[in-house]
Amino acid sequence: MAAECKLADPAVSRAKFDREISEYRALEAEYRGRGWLLVEAEFPTAVFVLAAAHIKPAPVVFGVRFDFSDYDLLPLDVTLVDPFTREPYRAKELPTVLPRLVGAGGVGLRQEAVEAQVAEALGAQGAGGAGGVPIQMEVGQLMMSHDPEEVPFICLPGVRAYHDHPAHTGDSWMLHRPRGTGRMSVLLEHLHRFGVQNVTGYAVQVGLETAGWQPPGPFRIHAQVVGFDLELRPE
């Protein structure tokens, strides 16, 4: 259930909800082609289903619910939900943890940073360096929780739970609000990039059962989709 407006004027929050939904509708055909499906838009809630339209057949990856209560005095409350039941995922149920490549300090790794590291490594080798310079890169994630039974939060500026977290008291929502960081379309772009665009196919587990070791004994082959194949790239 969406919360009621308690701090901001409900009329203001509703007007901003209507504006963002209207802006989405204006580009809806383009967004649909990317796999974004708006399935509910009734203030203060907007619910989307995100699918990997570039995969055939296209898998539904996850649902996401935006709560505009008290927006934009407060940032949007954003929750990944089951696209069919609309219940929030617990951490252990997540179909994706929104993985991303990160460098030193857990900062998202950008393409230019990778290119700079590669150039430095090649330069060190050319200068007779022993093995060059190692490229600092690891896989991080935007979905955070302390317990697999908890509903995780999206660790991303512009999301209410991010700014409510004690670790981010120095990164106030008011610093991001004028930049448009927390706009619905901007957050959808992030969710698409880290949760959908990196899906390259299905991870399939295949098993073989036989009634005997010698043919032509009957046998059955079981194939089960157990997740997605991913390809992570710098931002």
Backbone bond lengths (Angstrom), bond angles and torsions (degrees), N, CA, C in turn:
res aa  C-N    CA-C-N  psi(-1)  N-CA   C-N-CA  omega(-1)  CA-C   N-CA-C  phi
1 M - - - 1.462 - - 1.523 110.09 -
2 A 1.303 116.14 137.44 1.456 120.43 177.83 1.525 109.72 -76.65
3 A 1.332 115.11 146.29 1.451 119.66 178.54 1.516 110.18 -78.08
4 E 1.343 115.81 157.50 1.456 120.17 175.95 1.523 109.36 -86.28
5 C 1.333 115.99 155.51 1.457 120.26 176.14 1.525 109.34 -65.66
6 K 1.334 115.98 127.49 1.449 120.59 -179.01 1.526 112.10 -120.71
7 L 1.334 116.22 -22.90 1.458 120.35 -176.04 1.516 112.44 -114.10
8 A 1.316 116.88 -40.52 1.469 121.15 -177.91 1.520 110.56 -95.44
9 D 1.316 116.21 157.48 1.461 121.67 175.13 1.530 108.15 -64.64
10 P 1.353 118.62 121.12 1.472 120.08 -178.74 1.521 113.05 -56.28
11 A 1.326 117.53 -32.80 1.463 120.22 179.70 1.524 110.97 -65.49
12 V 1.331 116.69 -36.38 1.461 120.76 178.73 1.525 109.95 -69.26
13 S 1.341 116.05 -46.08 1.469 119.61 179.32 1.519 111.01 -62.26
14 R 1.328 116.55 -39.25 1.469 119.83 179.19 1.528 110.73 -65.85
15 A 1.326 117.30 -40.62 1.462 120.49 179.67 1.526 110.77 -62.79
16 K 1.333 116.88 -38.78 1.460 120.06 179.72 1.526 110.72 -73.44
17 F 1.328 116.73 -33.79 1.467 120.90 172.92 1.531 109.57 -61.06
18 D 1.326 116.83 -49.51 1.473 120.83 -179.44 1.525 111.38 -60.32
19 R 1.335 116.73 -39.14 1.463 120.28 -179.69 1.530 110.78 -64.71
20 E 1.328 116.71 -45.12 1.474 118.97 -177.06 1.527 111.54 -70.32
21 I 1.320 117.11 -36.00 1.467 119.75 176.53 1.524 109.83 -66.92
22 S 1.337 117.17 -40.97 1.460 121.35 178.64 1.524 111.10 -62.18
23 E 1.338 116.83 -42.16 1.455 120.72 178.57 1.526 110.87 -64.65
24 Y 1.320 116.50 -37.45 1.462 119.60 176.59 1.526 110.38 -65.58
25 R 1.330 116.62 -45.21 1.469 120.77 -178.67 1.531 111.23 -58.97
26 A 1.322 116.65 -34.06 1.461 120.05 -178.30 1.529 112.00 -64.30
27 L 1.336 116.63 -25.44 1.468 121.49 179.96 1.526 111.36 -116.92
28 E 1.319 116.38 19.60 1.461 120.16 -170.95 1.526 112.98 -60.43
29 A 1.333 118.16 -38.97 1.463 120.39 -179.38 1.528 110.58 -61.78
30 E 1.328 116.59 -41.55 1.465 120.77 178.27 1.525 110.52 -65.29
31 Y 1.340 115.68 -45.98 1.461 119.50 -179.52 1.527 111.44 -63.71
32 R 1.324 116.85 -39.24 1.460 120.33 179.87 1.523 110.17 -61.56
33 G 1.334 115.97 -38.01 1.457 119.84 177.95 1.518 112.96 -63.13
34 R 1.322 116.59 -22.97 1.465 121.11 178.06 1.525 111.57 -89.95
35 G 1.352 115.85 -5.91 1.458 119.48 178.68 1.513 114.69 101.29
36 W 1.344 118.36 12.49 1.461 122.06 178.19 1.523 108.82 -94.57
37 L 1.308 116.59 120.44 1.461 121.42 -178.05 1.523 109.72 -121.78
38 L 1.312 117.23 115.17 1.464 122.17 176.04 1.521 108.19 -82.41
39 V 1.331 117.09 114.43 1.469 120.88 -175.27 1.522 112.96 -109.06
40 E 1.318 117.88 -11.46 1.465 120.93 176.43 1.513 109.39 -154.06
41 A 1.303 116.60 134.82 1.461 121.45 176.52 1.517 108.02 -147.62
42 E 1.318 115.84 83.95 1.460 122.65 178.53 1.517 107.60 -136.49
43 F 1.324 116.21 113.52 1.456 120.63 -174.31 1.527 111.05 -48.67
44 P 1.348 115.98 133.39 1.471 128.78 7.70 1.532 114.13 -99.27
45 T 1.340 118.22 21.96 1.457 121.10 -170.96 1.520 113.10 -116.60
46 A 1.319 115.51 136.15 1.464 122.48 169.31 1.522 107.37 -127.35
47 V 1.328 116.06 130.46 1.469 121.21 -178.65 1.526 108.81 -121.70
48 F 1.313 115.51 132.07 1.466 122.31 179.18 1.523 109.78 -121.58
49 V 1.317 114.86 151.94 1.458 122.34 167.09 1.517 106.80 -113.67
50 L 1.331 116.99 129.53 1.454 121.70 179.67 1.521 109.59 -110.26
51 A 1.320 115.32 124.14 1.461 122.17 -179.91 1.521 109.31 -119.46
52 A 1.332 115.27 155.22 1.462 120.93 177.20 1.520 108.34 -88.95
53 A 1.332 116.05 84.64 1.465 121.23 -174.08 1.524 112.43 -66.49
54 H 1.321 117.76 -17.68 1.466 121.09 -179.14 1.531 112.42 -82.11
55 I 1.342 117.34 -5.35 1.463 122.42 177.42 1.521 108.60 -102.87
56 K 1.331 117.18 139.77 1.460 120.91 177.12 1.528 110.09 -120.43
57 P 1.347 118.62 123.06 1.455 127.13 -7.42 1.529 110.75 -69.63
58 A 1.329 115.84 149.41 1.459 121.59 -172.80 1.522 111.59 -75.74
59 P 1.336 118.07 123.68 1.470 120.07 177.51 1.530 111.64 -85.82
60 V 1.322 116.18 143.92 1.461 121.44 167.23 1.522 106.61 -77.89
61 V 1.324 117.33 122.71 1.460 120.38 -173.67 1.532 111.16 -92.18
62 F 1.339 117.94 -50.22 1.459 120.75 178.59 1.514 109.73 -166.35
63 G 1.318 115.30 168.59 1.450 122.30 171.95 1.519 109.14 -108.87
64 V 1.321 116.89 159.16 1.460 120.87 177.98 1.524 108.81 -142.61
65 R 1.316 114.85 136.65 1.468 121.62 -179.51 1.521 109.52 -114.75
66 F 1.326 115.46 129.00 1.463 122.60 175.65 1.525 108.37 -107.44
67 D 1.311 116.55 127.55 1.463 122.33 177.16 1.526 108.10 -110.22
68 F 1.345 115.96 116.53 1.460 122.32 -176.71 1.527 113.00 -91.22
69 S 1.308 118.96 9.53 1.461 120.19 177.81 1.531 110.12 -57.49
70 D 1.333 116.05 129.12 1.466 123.28 179.15 1.533 113.41 65.38
71 Y 1.317 117.58 16.99 1.454 122.29 177.20 1.532 109.57 -82.23
72 D 1.345 120.91 137.82 1.437 124.15 2.17 1.527 112.04 -111.87
73 L 1.364 114.79 29.39 1.461 117.53 166.81 1.524 108.14 -60.55
74 L 1.332 115.50 -38.39 1.458 122.72 171.17 1.524 108.09 -113.65
75 P 1.337 117.02 155.30 1.470 118.57 177.22 1.527 110.97 -70.43
76 L 1.315 115.88 168.78 1.457 121.37 178.57 1.526 110.56 -64.93
77 D 1.326 114.66 141.34 1.463 121.31 172.25 1.525 106.02 -89.11
78 V 1.328 117.36 116.27 1.466 122.43 -172.19 1.526 109.31 -121.21
79 T 1.327 116.19 127.44 1.463 121.36 -176.50 1.516 110.18 -136.01
80 L 1.325 117.73 131.78 1.453 120.82 171.51 1.522 108.92 -75.54
81 V 1.332 116.29 131.48 1.464 120.95 -175.57 1.525 110.17 -131.77
82 D 1.324 114.70 157.79 1.461 120.26 172.46 1.529 107.78 -62.97
83 P 1.320 118.87 126.54 1.470 120.30 -174.33 1.524 113.65 -67.39
84 F 1.331 118.45 -14.72 1.456 121.26 -177.15 1.527 112.20 -103.26
85 T 1.342 117.42 -40.84 1.463 120.38 179.21 1.524 111.72 -95.05
86 R 1.340 116.72 -20.58 1.469 124.29 -176.09 1.521 112.77 65.64
87 E 1.317 116.23 16.33 1.457 120.76 174.47 1.528 108.99 -81.69
88 P 1.333 118.13 139.51 1.467 119.94 178.25 1.531 110.70 -60.70
89 Y 1.319 115.35 138.91 1.457 119.38 174.20 1.526 109.96 -68.25
90 R 1.313 116.79 140.15 1.451 120.31 162.48 1.530 107.24 -81.56
91 A 1.321 116.10 161.83 1.461 119.66 -174.65 1.523 111.68 -55.86
92 K 1.312 117.47 -39.92 1.465 120.52 -177.20 1.528 112.79 -73.18
93 E 1.327 117.50 -11.40 1.467 121.45 -178.33 1.527 113.45 -100.50
94 L 1.308 117.51 -5.43 1.462 120.53 -173.39 1.530 112.10 -58.93
95 P 1.329 117.54 131.49 1.460 119.86 173.89 1.524 112.13 -77.12
96 T 1.335 117.18 -16.97 1.459 123.18 176.20 1.523 108.52 -153.53
97 V 1.319 115.97 147.01 1.468 120.78 175.59 1.522 110.32 -101.29
98 L 1.340 116.81 12.57 1.460 122.37 -176.40 1.529 110.03 54.36
99 P 1.343 116.83 63.31 1.474 120.03 -177.97 1.515 112.08 -71.41
100 R 1.320 114.55 151.22 1.464 120.36 177.32 1.519 108.83 -149.54
101 L 1.310 116.39 153.65 1.454 120.56 174.32 1.531 108.83 -81.34
102 V 1.322 115.80 131.09 1.464 120.32 -179.05 1.517 109.44 -126.92
103 G 1.317 114.86 153.97 1.452 121.40 176.47 1.507 110.60 -107.65
104 A 1.303 116.93 -149.88 1.460 122.36 -178.99 1.517 110.77 -59.73
105 G 1.319 116.56 134.48 1.457 121.49 178.60 1.512 113.80 77.69
106 G 1.331 117.66 9.91 1.457 120.44 178.05 1.512 114.17 74.68
107 V 1.337 117.17 15.90 1.462 121.49 -179.71 1.519 109.06 -81.99
108 G 1.351 115.83 138.26 1.451 120.72 178.47 1.524 111.79 -51.65
109 L 1.326 115.89 132.73 1.457 120.87 -174.74 1.525 109.93 -88.63
110 R 1.312 116.58 119.50 1.456 121.86 -179.37 1.530 110.41 -93.72
111 Q 1.331 114.74 157.29 1.455 120.91 -176.76 1.522 111.66 -57.47
112 E 1.332 117.12 -41.51 1.463 119.79 -178.08 1.528 111.38 -65.82
113 A 1.361 116.43 -30.85 1.465 119.36 177.98 1.525 110.83 -68.94
114 V 1.341 116.35 -39.88 1.468 120.33 177.75 1.525 109.79 -64.50
115 E 1.331 116.40 -44.20 1.466 120.40 -179.72 1.527 110.96 -62.33
116 A 1.336 116.37 -37.55 1.466 120.08 178.75 1.523 110.81 -66.74
117 Q 1.329 116.93 -40.80 1.458 120.63 179.01 1.525 111.22 -66.42
118 V 1.332 116.40 -40.50 1.467 120.52 177.87 1.525 110.20 -63.01
119 A 1.341 115.71 -44.86 1.464 119.61 179.44 1.528 110.83 -61.81
120 E 1.342 116.54 -39.30 1.470 120.17 179.14 1.524 110.56 -65.68
121 A 1.354 115.73 -41.74 1.464 119.67 179.74 1.528 110.64 -64.06
122 L 1.326 117.55 -43.94 1.452 121.25 179.97 1.529 111.02 -65.94
123 G 1.333 114.85 -37.90 1.460 118.86 178.39 1.511 111.91 -64.29
124 A 1.350 116.10 -39.78 1.460 119.96 179.35 1.523 110.77 -65.87
125 Q 1.346 116.36 -37.82 1.457 119.85 178.00 1.525 110.73 -66.31
126 G 1.341 115.38 -41.83 1.459 119.23 -179.90 1.511 112.56 -64.97
127 A 1.327 115.96 -27.79 1.469 120.04 179.45 1.520 111.76 -87.60
128 G 1.336 116.12 8.09 1.465 119.31 177.82 1.505 113.31 87.51
129 G 1.349 117.05 17.18 1.460 120.22 178.25 1.514 111.22 -67.02
130 A 1.307 116.41 153.13 1.467 121.89 -178.81 1.513 109.63 -83.43
131 G 1.324 116.40 93.25 1.464 119.80 174.79 1.501 114.19 84.81
132 G 1.332 118.05 -1.69 1.448 119.40 178.00 1.518 112.79 76.16
133 V 1.345 115.54 -163.58 1.460 122.97 -177.79 1.524 108.67 -107.65
134 P 1.339 118.68 126.62 1.473 119.40 -179.66 1.521 111.44 -66.98
135 I 1.327 116.78 141.75 1.465 121.60 177.31 1.522 108.61 -84.81
136 Q 1.315 115.89 124.01 1.464 121.29 -177.37 1.524 109.07 -87.05
137 M 1.330 115.48 111.46 1.459 120.02 -176.09 1.522 108.88 -156.55
138 E 1.322 116.84 135.46 1.458 121.35 174.76 1.519 109.03 -149.81
139 V 1.320 115.88 170.20 1.463 121.34 -178.92 1.523 109.48 -97.63
140 G 1.320 116.29 122.32 1.455 121.96 173.56 1.517 109.54 -110.24
141 Q 1.326 117.46 -172.18 1.459 121.10 178.50 1.515 110.15 -149.96
142 L 1.334 115.24 151.87 1.465 120.97 179.90 1.528 112.54 -93.90
143 M 1.341 118.22 -17.38 1.461 120.60 178.24 1.525 108.93 -87.37
144 M 1.335 116.08 123.79 1.455 121.44 -174.09 1.523 111.93 -124.67
145 S 1.331 115.70 141.59 1.469 121.61 173.92 1.518 107.68 -160.38
146 H 1.329 115.64 163.06 1.460 120.81 177.60 1.524 111.65 -102.31
147 D 1.320 116.42 -10.33 1.462 120.90 -175.33 1.526 108.35 -149.35
148 P 1.328 118.37 139.90 1.477 120.00 -179.56 1.523 113.70 -62.96
149 E 1.336 117.87 -17.66 1.462 121.34 179.31 1.527 112.27 -87.61
150 E 1.327 116.69 -11.58 1.456 120.88 -177.63 1.527 111.56 -77.90
151 V 1.337 114.56 156.48 1.461 119.98 168.07 1.525 106.37 -80.49
152 P 1.332 118.63 117.55 1.467 120.75 -176.46 1.520 111.61 -74.74
153 F 1.326 115.52 163.84 1.458 119.46 175.98 1.521 109.26 -118.20
154 I 1.323 115.06 158.97 1.457 121.63 -179.35 1.524 108.45 -90.11
155 C 1.312 116.17 116.20 1.466 121.49 -176.42 1.527 109.25 -85.74
156 L 1.321 114.38 79.82 1.462 120.71 -173.79 1.532 108.84 -148.88
157 P 1.332 118.77 128.33 1.459 119.73 176.60 1.526 111.29 -55.74
158 G 1.330 115.81 139.06 1.458 120.71 -176.54 1.506 113.05 99.79
159 V 1.341 117.00 -7.02 1.464 123.03 176.80 1.525 108.16 -104.52
160 R 1.323 117.41 134.75 1.460 121.36 -173.43 1.523 112.83 -57.06
161 A 1.329 117.52 -44.89 1.463 120.42 -177.75 1.523 111.73 -63.57
162 Y 1.321 117.46 -32.16 1.466 120.92 177.12 1.526 109.83 -62.84
163 H 1.314 116.99 -48.41 1.467 120.51 -176.57 1.524 111.95 -75.18
164 D 1.335 117.68 -21.70 1.466 120.90 176.52 1.522 112.12 -79.23
165 H 1.330 117.51 -17.55 1.465 120.73 -174.60 1.530 109.94 -72.88
166 P 1.342 117.11 135.32 1.473 120.06 -178.12 1.523 113.97 -57.34
167 A 1.331 117.43 -27.20 1.465 120.00 -178.75 1.522 112.55 -70.87
168 H 1.351 116.80 -12.57 1.460 119.97 -175.12 1.530 112.52 -116.64
169 T 1.327 116.72 25.03 1.459 119.70 -178.68 1.532 111.78 -62.68
170 G 1.316 117.75 -24.20 1.458 120.34 178.95 1.517 113.78 -85.16
171 D 1.320 116.33 -2.11 1.468 120.35 -178.46 1.530 108.12 -117.77
172 S 1.312 115.84 73.01 1.465 122.18 -172.95 1.527 112.51 -65.23
173 W 1.319 115.49 145.24 1.465 121.67 174.19 1.517 110.44 -56.98
174 M 1.316 117.94 -34.69 1.454 120.99 -177.07 1.531 112.26 -65.52
175 L 1.337 117.21 -20.12 1.463 120.13 175.06 1.525 110.92 -75.90
176 H 1.324 116.80 -28.07 1.470 121.61 -176.16 1.528 112.84 -96.48
177 R 1.307 116.21 -26.20 1.471 120.72 -174.15 1.529 113.14 -54.67
178 P 1.342 119.62 -45.50 1.478 118.34 -178.25 1.529 113.54 -68.66
179 R 1.336 117.52 -17.24 1.462 121.14 -175.22 1.530 112.41 -88.59
180 G 1.325 116.98 -8.44 1.454 119.29 -177.69 1.521 113.55 80.25
181 T 1.332 116.67 13.99 1.459 121.22 -177.28 1.520 112.68 -57.90
182 G 1.340 116.51 -36.34 1.459 120.11 -174.09 1.512 114.73 -96.98
183 R 1.327 118.57 13.60 1.467 120.08 177.00 1.527 110.15 -63.80
184 M 1.311 116.37 146.73 1.465 121.16 -177.20 1.526 111.69 -57.00
185 S 1.318 117.07 -44.78 1.464 120.29 -178.10 1.526 111.67 -65.48
186 V 1.336 116.50 -35.07 1.465 120.41 178.40 1.527 110.29 -66.63
187 L 1.320 116.23 -43.93 1.463 119.92 179.54 1.526 111.33 -66.97
188 L 1.327 117.01 -36.48 1.461 119.91 175.40 1.531 110.80 -61.68
189 E 1.322 116.98 -38.42 1.464 120.34 177.42 1.529 110.70 -60.26
190 H 1.332 116.88 -43.35 1.462 120.59 178.64 1.531 110.68 -63.60
191 L 1.323 116.76 -45.24 1.465 120.36 -179.69 1.523 111.02 -62.65
192 H 1.322 116.09 -38.26 1.464 120.21 177.96 1.533 110.37 -65.93
193 R 1.325 116.46 -44.43 1.466 120.49 -176.20 1.523 111.39 -63.38
194 F 1.342 116.41 -47.25 1.454 119.78 -173.04 1.532 114.02 -93.00
195 G 1.340 116.78 -15.88 1.464 118.41 -177.22 1.507 115.69 -114.31
196 V 1.338 117.63 -18.51 1.466 120.67 -173.70 1.525 112.09 -124.75
197 Q 1.312 116.97 -48.25 1.464 121.06 -174.02 1.521 112.43 -61.36
198 N 1.346 116.65 -29.73 1.462 119.99 -177.99 1.528 113.78 -83.19
199 V 1.344 117.76 -1.49 1.463 120.99 176.76 1.526 108.61 -77.87
200 T 1.324 116.86 124.43 1.466 120.65 -178.26 1.523 113.02 -111.97
201 G 1.328 117.44 -9.22 1.464 119.55 -179.76 1.520 110.35 168.43
202 Y 1.308 115.57 -169.63 1.454 122.06 -178.69 1.528 110.22 -98.37
203 A 1.319 116.55 139.59 1.460 121.56 169.84 1.524 106.86 -91.17
204 V 1.315 117.19 115.42 1.468 122.12 -173.13 1.521 109.95 -115.62
205 Q 1.327 115.46 135.78 1.458 122.24 176.50 1.522 107.94 -108.70
206 V 1.328 116.83 125.94 1.460 121.72 -176.38 1.520 109.29 -117.72
207 G 1.347 115.67 134.30 1.461 121.49 177.30 1.512 110.54 -129.47
208 L 1.343 116.86 150.92 1.463 122.28 -178.55 1.518 109.26 -122.25
209 E 1.320 116.17 128.23 1.455 121.96 175.40 1.519 109.02 -116.06
210 T 1.323 117.29 133.43 1.461 121.03 178.01 1.523 110.11 -124.86
211 A 1.352 115.19 151.32 1.462 120.66 176.53 1.520 110.75 -87.78
212 G 1.296 118.00 -10.02 1.460 122.81 179.18 1.505 109.13 -168.82
213 W 1.320 116.17 161.94 1.453 118.98 -176.01 1.518 112.99 -81.35
214 Q 1.333 116.32 -16.30 1.451 118.81 -177.90 1.522 110.27 -107.84
215 P 1.326 118.02 130.44 1.461 119.06 172.85 1.523 108.53 -65.34
216 P 1.331 120.55 154.03 1.459 124.43 11.09 1.522 112.97 -97.27
217 G 1.345 118.96 40.97 1.449 120.11 177.91 1.520 111.91 -56.73
218 P 1.328 118.71 143.69 1.465 121.41 -178.18 1.528 111.11 -64.97
219 F 1.305 116.94 148.59 1.458 121.17 177.92 1.519 109.41 -147.47
220 R 1.318 115.73 161.64 1.458 122.22 178.25 1.522 109.56 -131.01
221 I 1.311 114.65 140.11 1.463 120.60 175.38 1.526 108.33 -110.36
222 H 1.322 116.66 126.40 1.461 122.49 178.89 1.528 109.00 -107.02
223 A 1.291 116.84 129.00 1.468 121.77 174.84 1.527 108.22 -121.54
224 Q 1.312 116.50 129.99 1.466 121.25 -176.96 1.523 109.49 -134.50
225 V 1.326 116.09 129.18 1.464 120.77 174.37 1.520 107.90 -77.16
226 V 1.314 116.93 120.44 1.472 120.91 -175.98 1.527 112.40 -111.36
227 G 1.316 117.26 0.24 1.462 120.05 179.33 1.514 110.20 161.78
228 F 1.323 115.18 -158.74 1.456 121.03 -179.03 1.521 110.41 -119.53
229 D 1.325 115.33 146.83 1.459 120.55 167.20 1.528 107.68 -81.75
230 L 1.331 116.54 137.09 1.452 120.96 -175.52 1.524 110.15 -123.73
231 E 1.312 114.91 151.28 1.464 122.84 172.69 1.522 107.12 -131.77
232 L 1.341 116.48 111.12 1.462 121.08 -177.29 1.522 109.58 -94.20
233 R 1.318 115.37 135.19 1.450 122.14 179.18 1.533 109.48 -129.26
234 P 1.327 116.92 156.91 1.472 119.06 173.91 1.531 110.65 -59.71
235 E 1.297 114.91 156.62 1.478 120.10 -177.70 1.520 111.54 -79.40
